[in-house]
Amino acid sequence: MTRTWILALCFAGACGGSAPAPAAPSSTPPEAEAEPAPAVDPQVAAEVADAFVEVLATMAQITTGPSCPAMGEELRGLFDRSAELFDHARALARDPEASKLLVAAMEARAAEVAPLIEAMGPGLVRCREDATVQDAMARMPTLNL
């Protein structure tokens, strides 16, 4: 079953460095470096799912604040601080076996997640016209599993 989570980080990691020099015509092309496969481990999947619940709980808490500009700034900061988590989750999602474990771990937490998402609604609706909140929400990632 594929589930779209409300979270996914617009994680854009820039890789520095310069391009390698072109190979001489007589040389063979270098082999493409394969991305290492993530470890398929139920414990890792559970830890990632728990971390997502923590991010959602923090989002729910942030959205109860009275200041819309402060809410936007705090949401943006939360997304920045969570970048590594989302990068790791994307790596897991690319591996079919790890993805299955992650989906199962997240589905096991659905009862915790639903009220957190519901709790965000009033604050987000109240501040939907605030430019800072709009910017933060435009950056809010989604994670497709």
N, CA, C and O atoms as CSV, one atom per row, in Angstrom:
chain,resi,resn,atom,element,x,y,z
A,1,MET,N,N,0.849,-1.172,0.000
A,1,MET,CA,C,0.000,0.000,0.000
A,1,MET,C,C,0.893,1.234,0.000
A,1,MET,O,O,1.854,1.313,0.766
A,2,THR,N,N,0.579,2.183,-0.850
A,2,THR,CA,C,1.345,3.420,-0.907
A,2,THR,C,C,0.638,4.457,-0.066
A,2,THR,O,O,-0.579,4.613,-0.159
A,3,ARG,N,N,1.388,5.162,0.749
A,3,ARG,CA,C,0.815,6.172,1.624
A,3,ARG,C,C,1.651,7.438,1.487
A,3,ARG,O,O,2.881,7.391,1.524
A,4,THR,N,N,0.976,8.556,1.329
A,4,THR,CA,C,1.675,9.833,1.274
A,4,THR,C,C,1.598,10.453,2.642
A,4,THR,O,O,0.507,10.682,3.165
A,5,TRP,N,N,2.736,10.725,3.225
A,5,TRP,CA,C,2.780,11.384,4.525
A,5,TRP,C,C,2.822,12.875,4.304
A,5,TRP,O,O,3.320,13.345,3.281
A,6,ILE,N,N,2.307,13.613,5.249
A,6,ILE,CA,C,2.256,15.064,5.145
A,6,ILE,C,C,3.657,15.660,5.148
A,6,ILE,O,O,3.856,16.798,4.724
A,7,LEU,N,N,4.606,14.900,5.620
A,7,LEU,CA,C,5.964,15.406,5.706
A,7,LEU,C,C,6.836,14.875,4.604
A,7,LEU,O,O,6.757,13.698,4.251
A,8,ALA,N,N,7.626,15.692,4.086
A,8,ALA,CA,C,8.747,15.322,3.239
A,8,ALA,C,C,9.547,16.582,3.115
A,8,ALA,O,O,8.984,17.653,2.886
A,9,LEU,N,N,10.763,16.491,3.251
A,9,LEU,CA,C,11.554,17.694,3.269
A,9,LEU,C,C,12.086,18.014,1.914
A,9,LEU,O,O,12.515,17.123,1.180
A,10,CYS,N,N,12.066,19.274,1.569
A,10,CYS,CA,C,12.640,19.728,0.312
A,10,CYS,C,C,14.138,19.763,0.528
A,10,CYS,O,O,14.764,20.823,0.530
A,11,PHE,N,N,14.693,18.579,0.708
A,11,PHE,CA,C,16.108,18.472,1.008
A,11,PHE,C,C,16.880,18.543,-0.288
A,11,PHE,O,O,16.790,17.646,-1.126
A,12,ALA,N,N,17.632,19.598,-0.451
A,12,ALA,CA,C,18.421,19.743,-1.669
A,12,ALA,C,C,19.880,19.850,-1.252
A,12,ALA,O,O,20.345,20.931,-0.891
A,13,GLY,N,N,20.588,18.763,-1.299
A,13,GLY,CA,C,21.995,18.768,-0.936
A,13,GLY,C,C,22.834,19.033,-2.162
A,13,GLY,O,O,22.775,18.291,-3.142
A,14,ALA,N,N,23.606,20.081,-2.103
A,14,ALA,CA,C,24.474,20.403,-3.233
A,14,ALA,C,C,25.790,19.665,-3.058
A,14,ALA,O,O,26.418,19.738,-2.002
A,15,CYS,N,N,26.192,18.972,-4.077
A,15,CYS,CA,C,27.471,18.260,-4.056
A,15,CYS,C,C,28.508,19.138,-4.714
A,15,CYS,O,O,28.359,19.533,-5.870
A,16,GLY,N,N,29.533,19.433,-3.996
A,16,GLY,CA,C,30.589,20.278,-4.539
A,16,GLY,C,C,31.571,19.469,-5.355
A,16,GLY,O,O,31.424,18.258,-5.521
A,17,GLY,N,N,32.560,20.150,-5.853
A,17,GLY,CA,C,33.598,19.461,-6.618
A,17,GLY,C,C,33.466,19.769,-8.090
A,17,GLY,O,O,32.436,20.258,-8.555
A,18,SER,N,N,34.508,19.477,-8.801
A,18,SER,CA,C,34.495,19.747,-10.234
A,18,SER,C,C,34.341,18.445,-11.002
A,18,SER,O,O,34.606,17.360,-10.484
A,19,ALA,N,N,33.915,18.575,-12.227
A,19,ALA,CA,C,33.730,17.400,-13.076
A,19,ALA,C,C,35.086,16.818,-13.446
A,19,ALA,O,O,36.056,17.561,-13.599
A,20,PRO,N,N,35.167,15.499,-13.592
A,20,PRO,CA,C,36.435,14.893,-13.968
A,20,PRO,C,C,36.782,15.261,-15.414
A,20,PRO,O,O,35.913,15.571,-16.228
A,21,ALA,N,N,38.049,15.215,-15.690
A,21,ALA,CA,C,38.508,15.505,-17.054
A,21,ALA,C,C,38.012,14.417,-17.984
A,21,ALA,O,O,37.891,13.266,-17.565
A,22,PRO,N,N,37.718,14.750,-19.250
A,22,PRO,CA,C,37.248,13.726,-20.183
A,22,PRO,C,C,38.307,12.637,-20.364
A,22,PRO,O,O,39.511,12.893,-20.347
A,23,ALA,N,N,37.810,11.425,-20.537
A,23,ALA,CA,C,38.714,10.288,-20.705
A,23,ALA,C,C,39.319,10.326,-22.096
A,23,ALA,O,O,38.699,10.801,-23.047
A,24,ALA,N,N,40.520,9.825,-22.198
A,24,ALA,CA,C,41.179,9.716,-23.501
A,24,ALA,C,C,40.406,8.708,-24.330
A,24,ALA,O,O,39.829,7.781,-23.761
A,25,PRO,N,N,40.368,8.847,-25.653
A,25,PRO,CA,C,39.579,7.943,-26.491
A,25,PRO,C,C,39.911,6.474,-26.295
A,25,PRO,O,O,39.032,5.631,-26.470
A,26,SER,N,N,41.126,6.138,-25.945
A,26,SER,CA,C,41.485,4.732,-25.824
A,26,SER,C,C,41.148,4.154,-24.452
A,26,SER,O,O,41.228,2.939,-24.269
A,27,SER,N,N,40.777,4.979,-23.495
A,27,SER,CA,C,40.495,4.448,-22.159
A,27,SER,C,C,39.051,3.970,-22.074
A,27,SER,O,O,38.194,4.406,-22.843
A,28,THR,N,N,38.795,3.075,-21.135
A,28,THR,CA,C,37.436,2.589,-20.930
A,28,THR,C,C,36.744,3.525,-19.952
A,28,THR,O,O,37.397,4.085,-19.071
A,29,PRO,N,N,35.436,3.706,-20.087
A,29,PRO,CA,C,34.730,4.615,-19.184
A,29,PRO,C,C,34.739,4.051,-17.770
A,29,PRO,O,O,34.660,2.837,-17.579
A,30,PRO,N,N,34.836,4.939,-16.773
A,30,PRO,CA,C,34.799,4.456,-15.389
A,30,PRO,C,C,33.422,3.900,-15.066
A,30,PRO,O,O,32.413,4.346,-15.612
A,31,GLU,N,N,33.396,2.925,-14.176
A,31,GLU,CA,C,32.127,2.342,-13.763
A,31,GLU,C,C,31.386,3.343,-12.893
A,31,GLU,O,O,31.985,4.047,-12.079
A,32,ALA,N,N,30.101,3.393,-13.074
A,32,ALA,CA,C,29.281,4.273,-12.245
A,32,ALA,C,C,29.291,3.738,-10.819
A,32,ALA,O,O,29.157,2.538,-10.578
A,33,GLU,N,N,29.451,4.653,-9.897
A,33,GLU,CA,C,29.447,4.241,-8.501
A,33,GLU,C,C,28.013,3.995,-8.074
A,33,GLU,O,O,27.154,4.868,-8.198
A,34,ALA,N,N,27.770,2.809,-7.574
A,34,ALA,CA,C,26.431,2.456,-7.117
A,34,ALA,C,C,26.215,3.024,-5.725
A,34,ALA,O,O,27.116,3.041,-4.887
A,35,GLU,N,N,25.001,3.485,-5.507
A,35,GLU,CA,C,24.635,3.976,-4.191
A,35,GLU,C,C,24.505,2.768,-3.267
A,35,GLU,O,O,23.855,1.788,-3.630
A,36,PRO,N,N,25.109,2.822,-2.083
A,36,PRO,CA,C,24.991,1.664,-1.193
A,36,PRO,C,C,23.538,1.458,-0.781
A,36,PRO,O,O,22.815,2.411,-0.489
A,37,ALA,N,N,23.136,0.216,-0.765
A,37,ALA,CA,C,21.765,-0.114,-0.376
A,37,ALA,C,C,21.602,0.107,1.126
A,37,ALA,O,O,22.497,-0.221,1.905
A,38,PRO,N,N,20.456,0.663,1.534
A,38,PRO,CA,C,20.238,0.858,2.966
A,38,PRO,C,C,20.068,-0.486,3.663
A,38,PRO,O,O,19.610,-1.465,3.074
A,39,ALA,N,N,20.444,-0.499,4.914
A,39,ALA,CA,C,20.274,-1.712,5.704
A,39,ALA,C,C,18.781,-1.944,5.923
A,39,ALA,O,O,18.055,-1.032,6.316
A,40,VAL,N,N,18.339,-3.148,5.670
A,40,VAL,CA,C,16.947,-3.504,5.889
A,40,VAL,C,C,16.859,-4.028,7.309
A,40,VAL,O,O,17.245,-5.161,7.595
A,41,ASP,N,N,16.350,-3.194,8.186
A,41,ASP,CA,C,16.353,-3.493,9.602
A,41,ASP,C,C,15.068,-2.943,10.222
A,41,ASP,O,O,14.823,-1.739,10.153
A,42,PRO,N,N,14.254,-3.795,10.820
A,42,PRO,CA,C,13.014,-3.308,11.435
A,42,PRO,C,C,13.261,-2.232,12.507
A,42,PRO,O,O,12.450,-1.321,12.670
A,43,GLN,N,N,14.366,-2.340,13.223
A,43,GLN,CA,C,14.670,-1.360,14.262
A,43,GLN,C,C,14.916,0.021,13.654
A,43,GLN,O,O,14.446,1.027,14.186
A,44,VAL,N,N,15.647,0.070,12.550
A,44,VAL,CA,C,15.910,1.345,11.870
A,44,VAL,C,C,14.600,1.941,11.373
A,44,VAL,O,O,14.369,3.139,11.537
A,45,ALA,N,N,13.745,1.130,10.773
A,45,ALA,CA,C,12.454,1.603,10.283
A,45,ALA,C,C,11.615,2.160,11.432
A,45,ALA,O,O,10.961,3.192,11.285
A,46,ALA,N,N,11.637,1.480,12.567
A,46,ALA,CA,C,10.885,1.941,13.736
A,46,ALA,C,C,11.437,3.274,14.243
A,46,ALA,O,O,10.670,4.163,14.613
A,47,GLU,N,N,12.747,3.411,14.259
A,47,GLU,CA,C,13.353,4.663,14.716
A,47,GLU,C,C,13.001,5.827,13.790
A,47,GLU,O,O,12.730,6.934,14.254
A,48,VAL,N,N,13.005,5.575,12.483
A,48,VAL,CA,C,12.648,6.617,11.519
A,48,VAL,C,C,11.180,7.003,11.699
A,48,VAL,O,O,10.847,8.188,11.712
A,49,ALA,N,N,10.311,6.018,11.836
A,49,ALA,CA,C,8.889,6.306,12.036
A,49,ALA,C,C,8.664,7.086,13.331
A,49,ALA,O,O,7.860,8.017,13.357
A,50,ASP,N,N,9.361,6.719,14.400
A,50,ASP,CA,C,9.253,7.460,15.657
A,50,ASP,C,C,9.712,8.912,15.486
A,50,ASP,O,O,9.113,9.832,16.042
A,51,ALA,N,N,10.767,9.098,14.720
A,51,ALA,CA,C,11.264,10.450,14.483
A,51,ALA,C,C,10.247,11.271,13.697
A,51,ALA,O,O,10.088,12.463,13.961
A,52,PHE,N,N,9.550,10.654,12.733
A,52,PHE,CA,C,8.500,11.366,12.003
A,52,PHE,C,C,7.379,11.786,12.952
A,52,PHE,O,O,6.863,12.898,12.848
A,53,VAL,N,N,7.004,10.907,13.869
A,53,VAL,CA,C,5.965,11.246,14.843
A,53,VAL,C,C,6.421,12.435,15.693
A,53,VAL,O,O,5.623,13.321,16.000
A,54,GLU,N,N,7.686,12.456,16.068
A,54,GLU,CA,C,8.211,13.587,16.835
A,54,GLU,C,C,8.143,14.886,16.037
A,54,GLU,O,O,7.802,15.935,16.583
A,55,VAL,N,N,8.464,14.820,14.752
A,55,VAL,CA,C,8.380,16.007,13.906
A,55,VAL,C,C,6.936,16.484,13.830
A,55,VAL,O,O,6.669,17.680,13.948
A,56,LEU,N,N,6.011,15.562,13.637
A,56,LEU,CA,C,4.599,15.938,13.585
A,56,LEU,C,C,4.130,16.529,14.914
A,56,LEU,O,O,3.380,17.505,14.924
A,57,ALA,N,N,4.559,15.956,16.023
A,57,ALA,CA,C,4.182,16.492,17.332
A,57,ALA,C,C,4.719,17.913,17.499
A,57,ALA,O,O,4.039,18.777,18.053
A,58,THR,N,N,5.923,18.146,17.025
A,58,THR,CA,C,6.501,19.490,17.097
A,58,THR,C,C,5.716,20.444,16.202
A,58,THR,O,O,5.441,21.579,16.594
A,59,MET,N,N,5.355,19.991,15.004
A,59,MET,CA,C,4.544,20.825,14.123
A,59,MET,C,C,3.212,21.176,14.778
A,59,MET,O,O,2.768,22.323,14.718
A,60,ALA,N,N,2.581,20.193,15.400
A,60,ALA,CA,C,1.301,20.439,16.064
A,60,ALA,C,C,1.458,21.467,17.175
A,60,ALA,O,O,0.591,22.322,17.359
A,61,GLN,N,N,2.546,21.392,17.909
A,61,GLN,CA,C,2.793,22.341,18.989
A,61,GLN,C,C,3.060,23.737,18.424
A,61,GLN,O,O,2.551,24.726,18.951
A,62,ILE,N,N,3.848,23.820,17.367
A,62,ILE,CA,C,4.175,25.111,16.742
A,62,ILE,C,C,2.912,25.804,16.247
A,62,ILE,O,O,2.785,27.020,16.384
A,63,THR,N,N,1.988,25.058,15.682
A,63,THR,CA,C,0.811,25.667,15.078
A,63,THR,C,C,-0.204,26.174,16.097
A,63,THR,O,O,-1.215,26.764,15.718
A,64,THR,N,N,0.052,25.952,17.378
A,64,THR,CA,C,-0.849,26.488,18.402
A,64,THR,C,C,-0.454,27.887,18.837
A,64,THR,O,O,-1.197,28.533,19.577
A,65,GLY,N,N,0.698,28.369,18.396
A,65,GLY,CA,C,1.165,29.697,18.794
A,65,GLY,C,C,0.300,30.810,18.230
A,65,GLY,O,O,-0.329,30.646,17.184
A,66,PRO,N,N,0.268,31.954,18.927
A,66,PRO,CA,C,-0.586,33.060,18.482
A,66,PRO,C,C,-0.026,33.870,17.305
A,66,PRO,O,O,-0.791,34.508,16.582
A,67,SER,N,N,1.279,33.852,17.107
A,67,SER,CA,C,1.905,34.679,16.078
A,67,SER,C,C,2.121,33.887,14.798
A,67,SER,O,O,2.869,32.910,14.774
A,68,CYS,N,N,1.460,34.322,13.742
A,68,CYS,CA,C,1.619,33.642,12.454
A,68,CYS,C,C,3.045,33.756,11.908
A,68,CYS,O,O,3.589,32.752,11.449
A,69,PRO,N,N,3.673,34.943,11.937
A,69,PRO,CA,C,5.051,35.009,11.446
A,69,PRO,C,C,6.000,34.109,12.246
A,69,PRO,O,O,6.887,33.473,11.678
A,70,ALA,N,N,5.804,34.062,13.559
A,70,ALA,CA,C,6.641,33.182,14.382
A,70,ALA,C,C,6.388,31.719,14.016
A,70,ALA,O,O,7.322,30.918,13.976
A,71,MET,N,N,5.131,31.372,13.750
A,71,MET,CA,C,4.795,30.009,13.346
A,71,MET,C,C,5.543,29.644,12.072
A,71,MET,O,O,6.130,28.565,11.979
A,72,GLY,N,N,5.524,30.530,11.102
A,72,GLY,CA,C,6.217,30.264,9.846
A,72,GLY,C,C,7.700,30.059,10.047
A,72,GLY,O,O,8.285,29.136,9.480
A,73,GLU,N,N,8.314,30.911,10.849
A,73,GLU,CA,C,9.752,30.786,11.112
A,73,GLU,C,C,10.068,29.482,11.839
A,73,GLU,O,O,11.048,28.810,11.519
A,74,GLU,N,N,9.247,29.132,12.805
A,74,GLU,CA,C,9.486,27.891,13.552
A,74,GLU,C,C,9.298,26.663,12.662
A,74,GLU,O,O,10.056,25.698,12.767
A,75,LEU,N,N,8.300,26.695,11.795
A,75,LEU,CA,C,8.102,25.571,10.874
A,75,LEU,C,C,9.289,25.438,9.925
A,75,LEU,O,O,9.778,24.337,9.672
A,76,ARG,N,N,9.736,26.562,9.412
A,76,ARG,CA,C,10.902,26.530,8.514
A,76,ARG,C,C,12.111,25.944,9.234
A,76,ARG,O,O,12.834,25.122,8.670
A,77,GLY,N,N,12.330,26.362,10.474
A,77,GLY,CA,C,13.439,25.833,11.265
A,77,GLY,C,C,13.300,24.335,11.513
A,77,GLY,O,O,14.279,23.593,11.443
A,78,LEU,N,N,12.083,23.900,11.800
A,78,LEU,CA,C,11.845,22.470,12.014
A,78,LEU,C,C,12.187,21.677,10.763
A,78,LEU,O,O,12.821,20.625,10.848
A,79,PHE,N,N,11.771,22.174,9.603
A,79,PHE,CA,C,12.069,21.463,8.365
A,79,PHE,C,C,13.573,21.420,8.112
A,79,PHE,O,O,14.099,20.407,7.651
A,80,ASP,N,N,14.258,22.507,8.409
A,80,ASP,CA,C,15.717,22.526,8.240
A,80,ASP,C,C,16.394,21.526,9.176
A,80,ASP,O,O,17.294,20.793,8.765
A,81,ARG,N,N,15.957,21.501,10.431
A,81,ARG,CA,C,16.564,20.586,11.406
A,81,ARG,C,C,16.271,19.119,11.075
A,81,ARG,O,O,17.021,18.228,11.472
A,82,SER,N,N,15.191,18.877,10.355
A,82,SER,CA,C,14.773,17.513,10.039
A,82,SER,C,C,15.329,17.006,8.710
A,82,SER,O,O,15.001,15.896,8.291
A,83,ALA,N,N,16.146,17.782,8.057
A,83,ALA,CA,C,16.632,17.427,6.717
A,83,ALA,C,C,17.292,16.050,6.684
A,83,ALA,O,O,17.032,15.259,5.777
A,84,GLU,N,N,18.124,15.766,7.646
A,84,GLU,CA,C,18.828,14.481,7.654
A,84,GLU,C,C,17.851,13.310,7.793
A,84,GLU,O,O,18.033,12.271,7.158
A,85,LEU,N,N,16.834,13.473,8.609
A,85,LEU,CA,C,15.819,12.437,8.776
A,85,LEU,C,C,15.140,12.128,7.447
A,85,LEU,O,O,14.981,10.963,7.083
A,86,PHE,N,N,14.745,13.158,6.732
A,86,PHE,CA,C,14.052,12.943,5.474
A,86,PHE,C,C,14.973,12.365,4.404
A,86,PHE,O,O,14.543,11.559,3.579
A,87,ASP,N,N,16.212,12.769,4.420
A,87,ASP,CA,C,17.177,12.211,3.476
A,87,ASP,C,C,17.320,10.710,3.718
A,87,ASP,O,O,17.346,9.917,2.777
A,88,HIS,N,N,17.412,10.337,4.979
A,88,HIS,CA,C,17.525,8.920,5.337
A,88,HIS,C,C,16.259,8.160,4.922
A,88,HIS,O,O,16.352,7.052,4.395
A,89,ALA,N,N,15.093,8.739,5.154
A,89,ALA,CA,C,13.842,8.084,4.790
A,89,ALA,C,C,13.741,7.897,3.280
A,89,ALA,O,O,13.248,6.872,2.811
A,90,ARG,N,N,14.206,8.885,2.522
A,90,ARG,CA,C,14.188,8.744,1.058
A,90,ARG,C,C,15.108,7.606,0.608
A,90,ARG,O,O,14.777,6.869,-0.321
A,91,ALA,N,N,16.245,7.466,1.258
A,91,ALA,CA,C,17.153,6.368,0.925
A,91,ALA,C,C,16.477,5.032,1.216
A,91,ALA,O,O,16.582,4.097,0.423
A,92,LEU,N,N,15.788,4.941,2.341
A,92,LEU,CA,C,15.074,3.708,2.663
A,92,LEU,C,C,13.958,3.445,1.659
A,92,LEU,O,O,13.736,2.303,1.256
A,93,ALA,N,N,13.263,4.494,1.260
A,93,ALA,CA,C,12.132,4.338,0.344
A,93,ALA,C,C,12.562,3.845,-1.033
A,93,ALA,O,O,11.763,3.243,-1.750
A,94,ARG,N,N,13.814,4.093,-1.411
A,94,ARG,CA,C,14.303,3.623,-2.716
A,94,ARG,C,C,14.579,2.122,-2.728
A,94,ARG,O,O,14.668,1.513,-3.794
A,95,ASP,N,N,14.711,1.539,-1.572
A,95,ASP,CA,C,14.965,0.100,-1.473
A,95,ASP,C,C,13.630,-0.593,-1.186
A,95,ASP,O,O,12.988,-0.289,-0.180
A,96,PRO,N,N,13.201,-1.517,-2.050
A,96,PRO,CA,C,11.878,-2.137,-1.876
A,96,PRO,C,C,11.670,-2.802,-0.509
A,96,PRO,O,O,10.610,-2.649,0.100
A,97,GLU,N,N,12.660,-3.525,-0.036
A,97,GLU,CA,C,12.500,-4.209,1.255
A,97,GLU,C,C,12.478,-3.212,2.415
A,97,GLU,O,O,11.653,-3.326,3.322
A,98,ALA,N,N,13.374,-2.249,2.383
A,98,ALA,CA,C,13.399,-1.247,3.446
A,98,ALA,C,C,12.126,-0.415,3.416
A,98,ALA,O,O,11.593,-0.057,4.466
A,99,SER,N,N,11.637,-0.106,2.222
A,99,SER,CA,C,10.407,0.667,2.082
A,99,SER,C,C,9.232,-0.063,2.735
A,99,SER,O,O,8.415,0.556,3.417
A,100,LYS,N,N,9.149,-1.381,2.525
A,100,LYS,CA,C,8.075,-2.171,3.144
A,100,LYS,C,C,8.128,-2.059,4.666
A,100,LYS,O,O,7.102,-1.898,5.327
A,101,LEU,N,N,9.337,-2.146,5.206
A,101,LEU,CA,C,9.488,-2.048,6.663
A,101,LEU,C,C,9.112,-0.653,7.161
A,101,LEU,O,O,8.471,-0.512,8.202
A,102,LEU,N,N,9.510,0.366,6.419
A,102,LEU,CA,C,9.199,1.736,6.822
A,102,LEU,C,C,7.693,1.990,6.754
A,102,LEU,O,O,7.129,2.597,7.665
A,103,VAL,N,N,7.050,1.541,5.708
A,103,VAL,CA,C,5.598,1.699,5.591
A,103,VAL,C,C,4.901,1.007,6.759
A,103,VAL,O,O,3.992,1.573,7.365
A,104,ALA,N,N,5.323,-0.210,7.075
A,104,ALA,CA,C,4.713,-0.945,8.187
A,104,ALA,C,C,4.918,-0.213,9.511
A,104,ALA,O,O,4.005,-0.141,10.333
A,105,ALA,N,N,6.117,0.328,9.714
A,105,ALA,CA,C,6.395,1.054,10.964
A,105,ALA,C,C,5.554,2.319,11.049
A,105,ALA,O,O,5.070,2.671,12.124
A,106,MET,N,N,5.376,3.003,9.927
A,106,MET,CA,C,4.560,4.216,9.932
A,106,MET,C,C,3.086,3.898,10.121
A,106,MET,O,O,2.382,4.596,10.851
A,107,GLU,N,N,2.621,2.842,9.460
A,107,GLU,CA,C,1.223,2.449,9.627
A,107,GLU,C,C,0.934,2.036,11.068
A,107,GLU,O,O,-0.177,2.237,11.559
A,108,ALA,N,N,1.917,1.464,11.743
A,108,ALA,CA,C,1.740,1.081,13.140
A,108,ALA,C,C,1.567,2.294,14.048
A,108,ALA,O,O,1.100,2.167,15.179
A,109,ARG,N,N,1.943,3.466,13.552
A,109,ARG,CA,C,1.834,4.693,14.331
A,109,ARG,C,C,0.684,5.589,13.859
A,109,ARG,O,O,0.575,6.737,14.289
A,110,ALA,N,N,-0.164,5.071,12.984
A,110,ALA,CA,C,-1.253,5.871,12.419
A,110,ALA,C,C,-2.163,6.461,13.494
A,110,ALA,O,O,-2.638,7.588,13.352
A,111,ALA,N,N,-2.408,5.714,14.557
A,111,ALA,CA,C,-3.276,6.216,15.617
A,111,ALA,C,C,-2.659,7.422,16.328
A,111,ALA,O,O,-3.384,8.272,16.843
A,112,GLU,N,N,-1.338,7.500,16.358
A,112,GLU,CA,C,-0.654,8.660,16.942
A,112,GLU,C,C,-0.635,9.829,15.973
A,112,GLU,O,O,-0.732,10.983,16.389
A,113,VAL,N,N,-0.513,9.540,14.693
A,113,VAL,CA,C,-0.328,10.564,13.670
A,113,VAL,C,C,-1.611,11.331,13.388
A,113,VAL,O,O,-1.583,12.556,13.268
A,114,ALA,N,N,-2.730,10.635,13.280
A,114,ALA,CA,C,-3.993,11.274,12.899
A,114,ALA,C,C,-4.352,12.467,13.795
A,114,ALA,O,O,-4.675,13.531,13.267
A,115,PRO,N,N,-4.311,12.333,15.120
A,115,PRO,CA,C,-4.670,13.495,15.942
A,115,PRO,C,C,-3.654,14.641,15.845
A,115,PRO,O,O,-4.016,15.803,16.027
A,116,LEU,N,N,-2.402,14.323,15.561
A,116,LEU,CA,C,-1.401,15.376,15.402
A,116,LEU,C,C,-1.687,16.206,14.157
A,116,LEU,O,O,-1.615,17.434,14.181
A,117,ILE,N,N,-2.013,15.515,13.075
A,117,ILE,CA,C,-2.349,16.223,11.838
A,117,ILE,C,C,-3.610,17.053,12.035
A,117,ILE,O,O,-3.688,18.193,11.577
A,118,GLU,N,N,-4.591,16.480,12.713
A,118,GLU,CA,C,-5.828,17.215,12.988
A,118,GLU,C,C,-5.559,18.442,13.856
A,118,GLU,O,O,-6.165,19.493,13.645
A,119,ALA,N,N,-4.666,18.319,14.819
A,119,ALA,CA,C,-4.354,19.434,15.716
A,119,ALA,C,C,-3.701,20.607,14.986
A,119,ALA,O,O,-3.819,21.752,15.422
A,120,MET,N,N,-3.016,20.331,13.883
A,120,MET,CA,C,-2.358,21.392,13.108
A,120,MET,C,C,-3.353,22.265,12.356
A,120,MET,O,O,-3.093,23.442,12.106
A,121,GLY,N,N,-4.482,21.687,12.001
A,121,GLY,CA,C,-5.446,22.347,11.136
A,121,GLY,C,C,-5.852,23.752,11.544
A,121,GLY,O,O,-5.714,24.673,10.738
A,122,PRO,N,N,-6.347,23.959,12.760
A,122,PRO,CA,C,-6.833,25.292,13.116
A,122,PRO,C,C,-5.768,26.388,12.995
A,122,PRO,O,O,-6.050,27.466,12.472
A,123,GLY,N,N,-4.567,26.124,13.469
A,123,GLY,CA,C,-3.503,27.127,13.381
A,123,GLY,C,C,-3.091,27.403,11.952
A,123,GLY,O,O,-2.859,28.552,11.577
A,124,LEU,N,N,-3.000,26.353,11.153
A,124,LEU,CA,C,-2.622,26.542,9.752
A,124,LEU,C,C,-3.706,27.286,8.987
A,124,LEU,O,O,-3.401,28.121,8.135
A,125,VAL,N,N,-4.964,26.994,9.280
A,125,VAL,CA,C,-6.064,27.713,8.629
A,125,VAL,C,C,-6.045,29.178,9.059
A,125,VAL,O,O,-6.189,30.075,8.228
A,126,ARG,N,N,-5.867,29.416,10.350
A,126,ARG,CA,C,-5.848,30.790,10.873
A,126,ARG,C,C,-4.745,31.616,10.232
A,126,ARG,O,O,-4.923,32.811,9.995
A,127,CYS,N,N,-3.610,30.990,9.950
A,127,CYS,CA,C,-2.443,31.717,9.432
A,127,CYS,C,C,-2.211,31.493,7.939
A,127,CYS,O,O,-1.133,31.805,7.433
A,128,ARG,N,N,-3.182,30.969,7.241
A,128,ARG,CA,C,-2.980,30.617,5.828
A,128,ARG,C,C,-2.658,31.805,4.935
A,128,ARG,O,O,-2.093,31.619,3.857
A,129,GLU,N,N,-2.998,33.018,5.349
A,129,GLU,CA,C,-2.720,34.207,4.537
A,129,GLU,C,C,-1.366,34.840,4.873
A,129,GLU,O,O,-0.927,35.754,4.176
A,130,ASP,N,N,-0.710,34.371,5.917
A,130,ASP,CA,C,0.571,34.934,6.331
A,130,ASP,C,C,1.682,34.463,5.389
A,130,ASP,O,O,1.836,33.266,5.148
A,131,ALA,N,N,2.449,35.417,4.863
A,131,ALA,CA,C,3.499,35.086,3.886
A,131,ALA,C,C,4.559,34.153,4.467
A,131,ALA,O,O,5.071,33.287,3.758
A,132,THR,N,N,4.893,34.316,5.736
A,132,THR,CA,C,5.909,33.470,6.360
A,132,THR,C,C,5.417,32.021,6.457
A,132,THR,O,O,6.171,31.081,6.205
A,133,VAL,N,N,4.166,31.860,6.819
A,133,VAL,CA,C,3.588,30.512,6.911
A,133,VAL,C,C,3.447,29.921,5.508
A,133,VAL,O,O,3.727,28.740,5.301
A,134,GLN,N,N,3.019,30.731,4.556
A,134,GLN,CA,C,2.909,30.241,3.181
A,134,GLN,C,C,4.255,29.750,2.667
A,134,GLN,O,O,4.336,28.700,2.029
A,135,ASP,N,N,5.312,30.511,2.946
A,135,ASP,CA,C,6.651,30.102,2.518
A,135,ASP,C,C,7.057,28.785,3.183
A,135,ASP,O,O,7.570,27.882,2.524
A,136,ALA,N,N,6.823,28.686,4.490
A,136,ALA,CA,C,7.183,27.453,5.208
A,136,ALA,C,C,6.395,26.269,4.657
A,136,ALA,O,O,6.957,25.193,4.451
A,137,MET,N,N,5.112,26.456,4.421
A,137,MET,CA,C,4.285,25.352,3.946
A,137,MET,C,C,4.645,24.959,2.513
A,137,MET,O,O,4.508,23.797,2.128
A,138,ALA,N,N,5.098,25.921,1.739
A,138,ALA,CA,C,5.552,25.585,0.385
A,138,ALA,C,C,6.794,24.706,0.441
A,138,ALA,O,O,7.037,23.907,-0.464
A,139,ARG,N,N,7.570,24.853,1.495
A,139,ARG,CA,C,8.777,24.035,1.686
A,139,ARG,C,C,8.472,22.708,2.351
A,139,ARG,O,O,9.291,21.790,2.313
A,140,MET,N,N,7.301,22.599,2.959
A,140,MET,CA,C,6.980,21.379,3.690
A,140,MET,C,C,6.992,20.198,2.741
A,140,MET,O,O,6.296,20.199,1.726
A,141,PRO,N,N,7.765,19.215,3.065
A,141,PRO,CA,C,7.913,18.071,2.171
A,141,PRO,C,C,6.801,17.050,2.308
A,141,PRO,O,O,6.058,17.051,3.289
A,142,THR,N,N,6.696,16.200,1.338
A,142,THR,CA,C,5.838,15.026,1.407
A,142,THR,C,C,6.711,13.818,1.136
A,142,THR,O,O,7.671,13.891,0.368
A,143,LEU,N,N,6.383,12.737,1.752
A,143,LEU,CA,C,7.158,11.514,1.596
A,143,LEU,C,C,6.238,10.451,1.022
A,143,LEU,O,O,5.294,10.022,1.685
A,144,ASN,N,N,6.499,10.033,-0.175
A,144,ASN,CA,C,5.679,9.006,-0.822
A,144,ASN,C,C,6.305,7.641,-0.604
A,144,ASN,O,O,7.443,7.383,-0.994
A,145,LEU,N,N,5.543,6.793,0.018
A,145,LEU,CA,C,5.998,5.415,0.275
A,145,LEU,C,C,5.063,4.438,-0.383
A,145,LEU,O,O,5.268,3.228,-0.288
